[in-house]
Amino acid sequence: MSKNINTLIGELISYGMAEGLVDPADQVCLTNRLLEILGLQEYEKTELPEKPRAIHEILDDILDYAAEQKILE
């Protein structure tokens, strides 16, 4: 997989905020929840792509990561 999981988390949160699905006050809480779900200990902000991607592309890449890491059964 070519995408960094930190970038994917950032893209997902950015998408949610841009679409009004995530309140800026909930950004840290949501990030922590995603880290917990994905079995990660820390999050490092990375540069996001200039052009936002479609939500299904972001989620597909996160699912690919979860499958590679054997998070999915």
QUITA-V183749 format. One record per backbone hydrogen bond with DSSP energy under -1.0 kcal/mol. CO is the residue of the C=O (numbers start at 1). NH is the residue of the N-H. Records with the same first field share a line. If there is no record, write none. Layout:
CO = NH + NH
This chain:
4 = 8
5 = 9
6 = 10
7 = 11
8 = 12
9 = 13
10 = 14
11 = 15
12 = 16
13 = 17
14 = 18
15 = 19
16 = 21 + 22
17 = 20
23 = 26
24 = 27
26 = 30
27 = 31
28 = 32
29 = 33
30 = 34
31 = 35
32 = 36
33 = 37
34 = 38
35 = 40
36 = 39
54 = 58
55 = 59
56 = 60
57 = 61
58 = 62
59 = 63
60 = 64
61 = 65
62 = 66
63 = 67
64 = 68
65 = 69
66 = 71 + 72
67 = 70
